[in-house]
Amino acid sequence: MENPVAAIQRLYNETVAELKKCSWPSRQELYESTLIVISFLIILSVFVVVVDFICEAAIRFITMGL
């Protein structure tokens, strides 16, 4: 059985080695990706609100008549 301290040290070393293999986005790529995600969330939110209002109006029309 491995010493707990040695196991933690090995895990740390392996983690650092894997992180060095990663390719990180540039600041410009990160900025563009963030704008795309925020834009998509805004569009999706507006869509959900519109569908909610339409469903509410339809249910109100069905249950109460005009």
OpenMM code with the backbone's topology and positions (N, CA, C; nanometers):
from openmm import Vec3, app, unit

residues = "MET GLU ASN PRO VAL ALA ALA ILE GLN ARG LEU TYR ASN GLU THR VAL ALA GLU LEU LYS LYS CYS SER TRP PRO SER ARG GLN GLU LEU TYR GLU SER THR LEU ILE VAL ILE SER PHE LEU ILE ILE LEU SER VAL PHE VAL VAL VAL VAL ASP PHE ILE CYS GLU ALA ALA ILE ARG PHE ILE THR MET GLY LEU".split()
positions = [
    Vec3(0.0846, -0.1181, 0.0000),
    Vec3(0.0000, 0.0000, 0.0000),
    Vec3(0.0891, 0.1244, 0.0000),
    Vec3(0.0484, 0.2227, -0.0811),
    Vec3(0.1303, 0.3423, -0.0983),
    Vec3(0.1094, 0.4401, 0.0168),
    Vec3(0.2158, 0.5058, 0.0545),
    Vec3(0.2119, 0.6088, 0.1573),
    Vec3(0.1153, 0.7196, 0.1117),
    Vec3(0.0219, 0.7649, 0.1983),
    Vec3(-0.0744, 0.8683, 0.1580),
    Vec3(-0.0080, 0.9979, 0.1096),
    Vec3(0.0998, 1.0379, 0.1733),
    Vec3(0.1690, 1.1602, 0.1319),
    Vec3(0.2301, 1.1412, -0.0070),
    Vec3(0.2873, 1.0249, -0.0314),
    Vec3(0.3464, 0.9960, -0.1622),
    Vec3(0.2378, 0.9908, -0.2698),
    Vec3(0.1215, 0.9375, -0.2343),
    Vec3(0.0112, 0.9307, -0.3300),
    Vec3(-0.0361, 1.0707, -0.3679),
    Vec3(-0.0461, 1.1596, -0.2703),
    Vec3(-0.0877, 1.2975, -0.2975),
    Vec3(0.0165, 1.3682, -0.3833),
    Vec3(0.1434, 1.3458, -0.3535),
    Vec3(0.2508, 1.4082, -0.4308),
    Vec3(0.2504, 1.3576, -0.5752),
    Vec3(0.2283, 1.2281, -0.5924),
    Vec3(0.2225, 1.1707, -0.7270),
    Vec3(0.1038, 1.2287, -0.8042),
    Vec3(-0.0112, 1.2397, -0.7381),
    Vec3(-0.1295, 1.2977, -0.8012),
    Vec3(-0.1033, 1.4425, -0.8439),
    Vec3(-0.0397, 1.5184, -0.7571),
    Vec3(-0.0070, 1.6579, -0.7877),
    Vec3(0.0859, 1.6663, -0.9089),
    Vec3(0.1897, 1.5855, -0.9099),
    Vec3(0.2855, 1.5868, -1.0212),
    Vec3(0.2195, 1.5471, -1.1530),
    Vec3(0.1324, 1.4469, -1.1489),
    Vec3(0.0620, 1.4047, -1.2695),
    Vec3(-0.0332, 1.5137, -1.3179),
    Vec3(-0.0980, 1.5814, -1.2247),
    Vec3(-0.1899, 1.6892, -1.2609),
    Vec3(-0.1153, 1.8041, -1.3279),
    Vec3(-0.0032, 1.8434, -1.2720),
    Vec3(0.0779, 1.9508, -1.3310),
    Vec3(0.1242, 1.9107, -1.4707),
    Vec3(0.1663, 1.7865, -1.4873),
    Vec3(0.2124, 1.7394, -1.6181),
    Vec3(0.0995, 1.7446, -1.7211),
    Vec3(-0.0208, 1.7053, -1.6820),
    Vec3(-0.1345, 1.7085, -1.7743),
    Vec3(-0.1732, 1.8519, -1.8094),
    Vec3(-0.1695, 1.9421, -1.7116),
    Vec3(-0.2045, 2.0818, -1.7386),
    Vec3(-0.1063, 2.1475, -1.8347),
    Vec3(0.0176, 2.1043, -1.8333),
    Vec3(0.1169, 2.1583, -1.9269),
    Vec3(0.0884, 2.1132, -2.0700),
    Vec3(0.0182, 2.0011, -2.0859),
    Vec3(-0.0156, 1.9509, -2.2188),
    Vec3(-0.1348, 2.0243, -2.2795),
    Vec3(-0.2129, 2.0930, -2.1977),
    Vec3(-0.3337, 2.1609, -2.2449),
    Vec3(-0.2989, 2.2799, -2.3326),
    Vec3(-0.3848, 2.3062, -2.4283),
    Vec3(-0.3694, 2.4287, -2.5076),
    Vec3(-0.4759, 2.5268, -2.4592),
    Vec3(-0.4331, 2.6379, -2.4088),
    Vec3(-0.5235, 2.7368, -2.3526),
    Vec3(-0.5592, 2.8388, -2.4596),
    Vec3(-0.6843, 2.8889, -2.4585),
    Vec3(-0.7236, 2.9876, -2.5600),
    Vec3(-0.6541, 3.1212, -2.5367),
    Vec3(-0.6373, 3.1937, -2.6457),
    Vec3(-0.5805, 3.3280, -2.6330),
    Vec3(-0.6864, 3.4207, -2.5734),
    Vec3(-0.6443, 3.5382, -2.5339),
    Vec3(-0.7378, 3.6347, -2.4757),
    Vec3(-0.8475, 3.6704, -2.5767),
    Vec3(-0.8102, 3.6843, -2.7036),
    Vec3(-0.9077, 3.7181, -2.8085),
    Vec3(-1.0076, 3.6041, -2.8284),
    Vec3(-0.9597, 3.4805, -2.8322),
    Vec3(-1.0497, 3.3652, -2.8465),
    Vec3(-1.1447, 3.3553, -2.7281),
    Vec3(-1.0940, 3.3791, -2.6099),
    Vec3(-1.1770, 3.3744, -2.4900),
    Vec3(-1.2841, 3.4827, -2.4943),
    Vec3(-1.2463, 3.6025, -2.5361),
    Vec3(-1.3393, 3.7145, -2.5473),
    Vec3(-1.4496, 3.6828, -2.6481),
    Vec3(-1.4123, 3.6317, -2.7646),
    Vec3(-1.5104, 3.5993, -2.8682),
    Vec3(-1.6045, 3.4879, -2.8235),
    Vec3(-1.5510, 3.3864, -2.7606),
    Vec3(-1.6345, 3.2764, -2.7120),
    Vec3(-1.7323, 3.3246, -2.6056),
    Vec3(-1.6854, 3.4119, -2.5185),
    Vec3(-1.7719, 3.4660, -2.4139),
    Vec3(-1.8854, 3.5470, -2.4752),
    Vec3(-1.8550, 3.6290, -2.5751),
    Vec3(-1.9593, 3.7074, -2.6418),
    Vec3(-2.0623, 3.6175, -2.7095),
    Vec3(-2.0169, 3.5106, -2.7709),
    Vec3(-2.1088, 3.4174, -2.8366),
    Vec3(-2.2011, 3.3530, -2.7342),
    Vec3(-2.1463, 3.3093, -2.6228),
    Vec3(-2.2268, 3.2439, -2.5194),
    Vec3(-2.3283, 3.3416, -2.4607),
    Vec3(-2.2853, 3.4628, -2.4286),
    Vec3(-2.3768, 3.5619, -2.3710),
    Vec3(-2.4863, 3.5981, -2.4710),
    Vec3(-2.4507, 3.6142, -2.5981),
    Vec3(-2.5502, 3.6451, -2.7015),
    Vec3(-2.6523, 3.5328, -2.7134),
    Vec3(-2.6043, 3.4106, -2.7153),
    Vec3(-2.6949, 3.2964, -2.7244),
    Vec3(-2.7891, 3.2914, -2.6045),
    Vec3(-2.7374, 3.3177, -2.4851),
    Vec3(-2.8212, 3.3155, -2.3655),
    Vec3(-2.9283, 3.4232, -2.3703),
    Vec3(-2.8940, 3.5410, -2.4199),
    Vec3(-2.9925, 3.6484, -2.4310),
    Vec3(-3.1011, 3.6104, -2.5311),
    Vec3(-3.0610, 3.5583, -2.6467),
    Vec3(-3.1587, 3.5173, -2.7482),
    Vec3(-3.2482, 3.4064, -2.6948),
    Vec3(-3.1906, 3.3090, -2.6286),
    Vec3(-3.2687, 3.1991, -2.5728),
    Vec3(-3.3646, 3.2485, -2.4652),
    Vec3(-3.3209, 3.3416, -2.3827),
    Vec3(-3.4066, 3.3971, -2.2777),
    Vec3(-3.5255, 3.4705, -2.3377),
    Vec3(-3.5011, 3.5501, -2.4407),
    Vec3(-3.6107, 3.6215, -2.5075),
    Vec3(-3.7084, 3.5212, -2.5680),
    Vec3(-3.6577, 3.4170, -2.6297),
    Vec3(-3.7438, 3.3141, -2.6878),
    Vec3(-3.8319, 3.2486, -2.5812),
    Vec3(-3.7732, 3.2147, -2.4671),
    Vec3(-3.8494, 3.1506, -2.3592),
    Vec3(-3.9576, 3.2448, -2.3071),
    Vec3(-3.9268, 3.3726, -2.2925),
    Vec3(-4.0257, 3.4699, -2.2448),
    Vec3(-4.1404, 3.4818, -2.3445),
    Vec3(-4.1095, 3.4889, -2.4725),
    Vec3(-4.2139, 3.5000, -2.5750),
    Vec3(-4.3026, 3.3757, -2.5748),
    Vec3(-4.2432, 3.2589, -2.5700),
    Vec3(-4.3216, 3.1347, -2.5666),
    Vec3(-4.4074, 3.1296, -2.4406),
    Vec3(-4.3546, 3.1758, -2.3284),
    Vec3(-4.4303, 3.1778, -2.2039),
    Vec3(-4.5525, 3.2683, -2.2163),
    Vec3(-4.5345, 3.3870, -2.2733),
    Vec3(-4.6481, 3.4779, -2.2912),
    Vec3(-4.7526, 3.4186, -2.3852),
    Vec3(-4.7078, 3.3538, -2.4922),
    Vec3(-4.8014, 3.2918, -2.5861),
    Vec3(-4.8788, 3.1795, -2.5180),
    Vec3(-4.8106, 3.0958, -2.4426),
    Vec3(-4.8778, 2.9861, -2.3715),
    Vec3(-4.9755, 3.0400, -2.2680),
    Vec3(-4.9344, 3.1439, -2.1971),
    Vec3(-5.0232, 3.2039, -2.0975),
    Vec3(-5.1486, 3.2594, -2.1636),
    Vec3(-5.1336, 3.3290, -2.2757),
    Vec3(-5.2486, 3.3845, -2.3469),
    Vec3(-5.3385, 3.2732, -2.3993),
    Vec3(-5.2796, 3.1662, -2.4501),
    Vec3(-5.3586, 3.0543, -2.5018),
    Vec3(-5.4370, 2.9869, -2.3903),
    Vec3(-5.3740, 2.9662, -2.2769),
    Vec3(-5.4433, 2.9026, -2.1643),
    Vec3(-5.5539, 2.9934, -2.1116),
    Vec3(-5.5257, 3.1231, -2.1033),
    Vec3(-5.6279, 3.2179, -2.0578),
    Vec3(-5.7454, 3.2189, -2.1556),
    Vec3(-5.7187, 3.2147, -2.2855),
    Vec3(-5.8238, 3.2133, -2.3872),
    Vec3(-5.9080, 3.0868, -2.3761),
    Vec3(-5.8428, 2.9728, -2.3564),
    Vec3(-5.9142, 2.8452, -2.3480),
    Vec3(-5.9999, 2.8387, -2.2222),
    Vec3(-5.9469, 2.8845, -2.1101),
    Vec3(-6.0193, 2.8694, -1.9835),
    Vec3(-6.1244, 2.9769, -1.9607),
    Vec3(-6.1037, 3.0982, -2.0110),
    Vec3(-6.1986, 3.2060, -1.9828),
    Vec3(-6.2683, 3.2592, -2.1076),
    Vec3(-6.2359, 3.2108, -2.2207),
    Vec3(-6.2889, 3.2724, -2.3427),
    Vec3(-6.2140, 3.4030, -2.3623),
    Vec3(-6.2371, 3.4860, -2.4486),
    Vec3(-6.1634, 3.6105, -2.4707),
    Vec3(-6.1441, 3.6814, -2.3409),
] * unit.nanometer
topology = app.Topology()
chain = topology.addChain("A")
for resn in residues:
    res = topology.addResidue(resn, chain)
    for name in ("N", "CA", "C"):
        topology.addAtom(name, app.Element.getBySymbol(name[0]), res)
